[in-house]
Amino acid sequence: MDKGIHIEKLLIEQIIEGNEKAFRKLFDTYRNDLYRFSLSMLFSKTYAEEIVQDVFLIVWQKRKTLNPELSIKSYLFTITRNKTISFLKKAANNRKLREEIFYKSQKYANTTDVYIRETELEKIKQDALNLLTPRRRIIFEMSRNDGKSYEEIAKELGLSPNTVRNQMSMALETLRNFLLHNRDIALVLLLFLKDWV
């Protein structure tokens, strides 16, 4: 067994027993990596710090359920990712939070970063659109790009408004599922905020 893995296993066993020094060691080992990981999605030092605090609080509260045989690093990053995504979803529905996070992201980004992110955003959009059937893609693009109502689309394509509504609903579900599984959740959230999906 790798020496590092053995030491980590012993550390987790001590945490399960309620050893606060062992827990502090775990915190000191991973807090900066988790913070940077959360910050890369949130662009907010305050919220990233809060999420890291929450992650370690969860670990301490659930210490009895920890498995020393499993990677604690993976476990910590999974909780951090899930909490960050939950926060971003909450921010998407809260105007104040949304403005705060995205105002900061624009303030700290230089023009090269903005260009790169816009390019990445376009690629994600194209990858998502490529999943749609040709008819759904046409309906989606007429709605989003041309700003046409379901009634107008139905008239132009010779379909019933109900068919257009159903096709649009299925297209949105496909796109949202794809986007929520995309690794760069911050970019994805921009698409949600811009009412693209």
C-alpha positions as a Markdown table, in Angstrom:
| # | Residue | x | y | z |
|---|---|---|---|---|
| 1 | Met | 0.0 | 0.0 | 0.0 |
| 2 | Asp | 1.2 | 3.5 | -0.9 |
| 3 | Lys | 2.5 | 5.3 | 2.2 |
| 4 | Gly | 0.4 | 8.4 | 1.5 |
| 5 | Ile | -2.8 | 6.3 | 1.2 |
| 6 | His | -1.9 | 4.5 | 4.5 |
| 7 | Ile | -1.4 | 7.8 | 6.3 |
| 8 | Glu | -4.7 | 9.2 | 4.9 |
| 9 | Lys | -6.5 | 6.0 | 5.9 |
| 10 | Leu | -5.2 | 6.3 | 9.5 |
| 11 | Leu | -6.2 | 10.0 | 9.5 |
| 12 | Ile | -9.8 | 9.2 | 8.5 |
| 13 | Glu | -10.0 | 6.5 | 11.1 |
| 14 | Gln | -8.9 | 9.1 | 13.8 |
| 15 | Ile | -11.6 | 11.5 | 12.5 |
| 16 | Ile | -14.2 | 8.8 | 12.7 |
| 17 | Glu | -13.3 | 8.5 | 16.4 |
| 18 | Gly | -13.7 | 12.3 | 16.8 |
| 19 | Asn | -10.1 | 13.3 | 16.9 |
| 20 | Glu | -10.1 | 17.1 | 16.3 |
| 21 | Lys | -6.4 | 17.3 | 15.6 |
| 22 | Ala | -6.8 | 14.8 | 12.8 |
| 23 | Phe | -9.7 | 16.8 | 11.4 |
| 24 | Arg | -7.7 | 20.0 | 11.6 |
| 25 | Lys | -4.9 | 18.3 | 9.6 |
| 26 | Leu | -7.5 | 17.2 | 6.9 |
| 27 | Phe | -8.8 | 20.8 | 6.8 |
| 28 | Asp | -5.3 | 22.3 | 6.4 |
| 29 | Thr | -4.4 | 19.7 | 3.7 |
| 30 | Tyr | -7.4 | 20.3 | 1.4 |
| 31 | Arg | -9.0 | 23.7 | 2.2 |
| 32 | Asn | -7.0 | 25.7 | -0.3 |
| 33 | Asp | -7.6 | 23.3 | -3.2 |
| 34 | Leu | -11.3 | 23.1 | -2.5 |
| 35 | Tyr | -11.4 | 26.9 | -2.2 |
| 36 | Arg | -9.7 | 27.4 | -5.6 |
| 37 | Phe | -12.0 | 24.8 | -7.1 |
| 38 | Ser | -15.2 | 26.5 | -5.8 |
| 39 | Leu | -13.8 | 30.0 | -6.7 |
| 40 | Ser | -13.2 | 28.9 | -10.3 |
| 41 | Met | -17.0 | 28.4 | -10.7 |
| 42 | Leu | -18.3 | 31.2 | -8.4 |
| 43 | Phe | -15.9 | 34.1 | -8.9 |
| 44 | Ser | -16.7 | 35.1 | -5.3 |
| 45 | Lys | -14.2 | 34.7 | -2.6 |
| 46 | Thr | -16.8 | 35.1 | 0.2 |
| 47 | Tyr | -19.1 | 32.4 | -1.2 |
| 48 | Ala | -16.3 | 30.1 | -2.1 |
| 49 | Glu | -15.0 | 30.4 | 1.5 |
| 50 | Glu | -18.5 | 29.7 | 2.9 |
| 51 | Ile | -18.9 | 26.6 | 0.7 |
| 52 | Val | -15.5 | 25.2 | 1.9 |
| 53 | Gln | -16.6 | 25.8 | 5.6 |
| 54 | Asp | -19.9 | 24.0 | 4.9 |
| 55 | Val | -18.1 | 21.1 | 3.2 |
| 56 | Phe | -15.9 | 20.5 | 6.3 |
| 57 | Leu | -18.9 | 21.0 | 8.6 |
| 58 | Ile | -20.7 | 18.2 | 6.7 |
| 59 | Val | -17.6 | 16.0 | 6.9 |
| 60 | Trp | -17.4 | 16.5 | 10.7 |
| 61 | Gln | -21.1 | 15.9 | 11.2 |
| 62 | Lys | -21.0 | 12.8 | 9.1 |
| 63 | Arg | -17.6 | 11.5 | 10.3 |
| 64 | Lys | -19.1 | 8.2 | 11.6 |
| 65 | Thr | -20.2 | 7.4 | 8.0 |
| 66 | Leu | -16.7 | 8.0 | 6.4 |
| 67 | Asn | -15.1 | 5.0 | 4.7 |
| 68 | Pro | -11.3 | 4.9 | 5.3 |
| 69 | Glu | -11.0 | 2.6 | 2.2 |
| 70 | Leu | -12.3 | 5.3 | -0.1 |
| 71 | Ser | -10.5 | 8.5 | -1.3 |
| 72 | Ile | -11.2 | 11.3 | 1.0 |
| 73 | Lys | -10.0 | 13.8 | -1.6 |
| 74 | Ser | -12.6 | 12.6 | -4.2 |
| 75 | Tyr | -15.3 | 12.8 | -1.4 |
| 76 | Leu | -14.3 | 16.3 | -0.5 |
| 77 | Phe | -14.3 | 17.5 | -4.1 |
| 78 | Thr | -17.6 | 15.8 | -4.9 |
| 79 | Ile | -19.3 | 17.6 | -1.9 |
| 80 | Thr | -17.7 | 20.9 | -2.9 |
| 81 | Arg | -18.8 | 20.6 | -6.5 |
| 82 | Asn | -22.4 | 19.7 | -5.5 |
| 83 | Lys | -22.6 | 22.5 | -3.0 |
| 84 | Thr | -21.2 | 25.0 | -5.6 |
| 85 | Ile | -23.7 | 23.8 | -8.3 |
| 86 | Ser | -26.6 | 24.1 | -5.8 |
| 87 | Phe | -25.4 | 27.6 | -4.9 |
| 88 | Leu | -25.2 | 28.6 | -8.6 |
| 89 | Lys | -28.7 | 27.2 | -9.2 |
| 90 | Lys | -30.0 | 29.3 | -6.3 |
| 91 | Ala | -28.2 | 32.3 | -7.7 |
| 92 | Ala | -29.9 | 31.8 | -11.0 |
| 93 | Asn | -33.2 | 32.4 | -9.3 |
| 94 | Asn | -32.1 | 35.3 | -7.1 |
| 95 | Arg | -31.5 | 38.6 | -8.9 |
| 96 | Lys | -29.2 | 40.1 | -6.2 |
| 97 | Leu | -27.0 | 37.0 | -6.0 |
| 98 | Arg | -26.9 | 36.7 | -9.8 |
| 99 | Glu | -25.8 | 40.2 | -10.3 |
| 100 | Glu | -23.2 | 40.0 | -7.5 |
| 101 | Ile | -21.6 | 36.8 | -8.9 |
| 102 | Phe | -21.6 | 37.8 | -12.6 |
| 103 | Tyr | -20.8 | 41.5 | -12.0 |
| 104 | Lys | -17.7 | 40.3 | -10.1 |
| 105 | Ser | -16.8 | 37.7 | -12.8 |
| 106 | Gln | -16.9 | 40.5 | -15.4 |
| 107 | Lys | -14.9 | 42.9 | -13.2 |
| 108 | Tyr | -12.1 | 40.5 | -12.6 |
| 109 | Ala | -11.9 | 39.2 | -16.2 |
| 110 | Asn | -9.6 | 40.8 | -18.6 |
| 111 | Thr | -10.6 | 41.1 | -22.3 |
| 112 | Thr | -8.6 | 38.0 | -23.3 |
| 113 | Asp | -10.5 | 36.0 | -20.6 |
| 114 | Val | -13.8 | 37.4 | -21.8 |
| 115 | Tyr | -13.0 | 36.5 | -25.4 |
| 116 | Ile | -11.9 | 32.9 | -24.4 |
| 117 | Arg | -15.1 | 32.4 | -22.3 |
| 118 | Glu | -17.3 | 33.7 | -25.1 |
| 119 | Thr | -15.6 | 31.3 | -27.5 |
| 120 | Glu | -16.1 | 28.4 | -25.0 |
| 121 | Leu | -19.7 | 29.5 | -24.6 |
| 122 | Glu | -20.3 | 29.3 | -28.3 |
| 123 | Lys | -18.7 | 25.8 | -28.5 |
| 124 | Ile | -20.9 | 24.5 | -25.7 |
| 125 | Lys | -24.0 | 26.0 | -27.4 |
| 126 | Gln | -23.1 | 24.3 | -30.7 |
| 127 | Asp | -22.3 | 20.9 | -29.0 |
| 128 | Ala | -25.7 | 21.2 | -27.3 |
| 129 | Leu | -27.6 | 22.1 | -30.5 |
| 130 | Asn | -26.0 | 19.2 | -32.3 |
| 131 | Leu | -27.9 | 16.8 | -30.0 |
| 132 | Leu | -31.3 | 18.1 | -31.3 |
| 133 | Thr | -33.2 | 16.5 | -34.2 |
| 134 | Pro | -33.3 | 18.8 | -37.3 |
| 135 | Arg | -36.9 | 19.8 | -36.7 |
| 136 | Arg | -36.4 | 20.6 | -33.0 |
| 137 | Arg | -33.3 | 22.6 | -33.8 |
| 138 | Ile | -35.2 | 24.7 | -36.4 |
| 139 | Ile | -38.0 | 25.4 | -33.9 |
| 140 | Phe | -35.5 | 26.2 | -31.1 |
| 141 | Glu | -33.5 | 28.6 | -33.3 |
| 142 | Met | -36.6 | 30.3 | -34.6 |
| 143 | Ser | -37.7 | 30.9 | -31.0 |
| 144 | Arg | -34.4 | 31.9 | -29.5 |
| 145 | Asn | -32.5 | 33.5 | -32.4 |
| 146 | Asp | -35.4 | 35.1 | -34.3 |
| 147 | Gly | -37.6 | 35.8 | -31.2 |
| 148 | Lys | -40.7 | 34.3 | -32.9 |
| 149 | Ser | -43.7 | 33.1 | -30.9 |
| 150 | Tyr | -44.9 | 29.5 | -30.9 |
| 151 | Glu | -47.9 | 30.6 | -33.0 |
| 152 | Glu | -45.6 | 32.3 | -35.6 |
| 153 | Ile | -43.4 | 29.3 | -35.8 |
| 154 | Ala | -46.4 | 27.0 | -36.1 |
| 155 | Lys | -47.7 | 29.1 | -39.0 |
| 156 | Glu | -44.4 | 29.2 | -40.9 |
| 157 | Leu | -43.7 | 25.4 | -40.5 |
| 158 | Gly | -47.3 | 24.3 | -41.0 |
| 159 | Leu | -47.6 | 22.7 | -37.6 |
| 160 | Ser | -50.0 | 23.2 | -34.7 |
| 161 | Pro | -48.9 | 25.5 | -31.9 |
| 162 | Asn | -49.2 | 22.5 | -29.5 |
| 163 | Thr | -46.7 | 20.5 | -31.6 |
| 164 | Val | -44.3 | 23.5 | -31.5 |
| 165 | Arg | -44.7 | 23.8 | -27.8 |
| 166 | Asn | -44.0 | 20.1 | -27.3 |
| 167 | Gln | -41.0 | 20.1 | -29.6 |
| 168 | Met | -39.6 | 23.2 | -27.8 |
| 169 | Ser | -40.2 | 21.6 | -24.4 |
| 170 | Met | -38.3 | 18.4 | -25.5 |
| 171 | Ala | -35.5 | 20.5 | -27.1 |
| 172 | Leu | -35.1 | 22.5 | -23.8 |
| 173 | Glu | -35.0 | 19.3 | -21.8 |
| 174 | Thr | -32.3 | 17.9 | -24.0 |
| 175 | Leu | -30.2 | 21.1 | -23.9 |
| 176 | Arg | -30.6 | 21.5 | -20.1 |
| 177 | Asn | -29.5 | 17.9 | -19.5 |
| 178 | Phe | -26.5 | 18.3 | -21.7 |
| 179 | Leu | -25.6 | 21.7 | -20.1 |
| 180 | Leu | -25.9 | 20.4 | -16.5 |
| 181 | His | -23.5 | 17.6 | -17.2 |
| 182 | Asn | -21.0 | 20.1 | -18.7 |
| 183 | Arg | -17.9 | 20.5 | -16.6 |
| 184 | Asp | -17.7 | 24.3 | -16.7 |
| 185 | Ile | -20.9 | 25.1 | -14.7 |
| 186 | Ala | -20.1 | 28.8 | -14.5 |
| 187 | Leu | -20.2 | 29.1 | -18.3 |
| 188 | Val | -23.3 | 26.9 | -18.4 |
| 189 | Leu | -25.1 | 29.2 | -15.9 |
| 190 | Leu | -24.4 | 32.1 | -18.2 |
| 191 | Leu | -26.5 | 30.4 | -20.8 |
| 192 | Phe | -29.3 | 29.9 | -18.3 |
| 193 | Leu | -29.0 | 33.6 | -17.2 |
| 194 | Lys | -29.1 | 34.8 | -20.8 |
| 195 | Asp | -32.4 | 32.9 | -21.2 |
| 196 | Trp | -30.9 | 30.7 | -23.8 |
| 197 | Val | -32.4 | 27.6 | -22.2 |
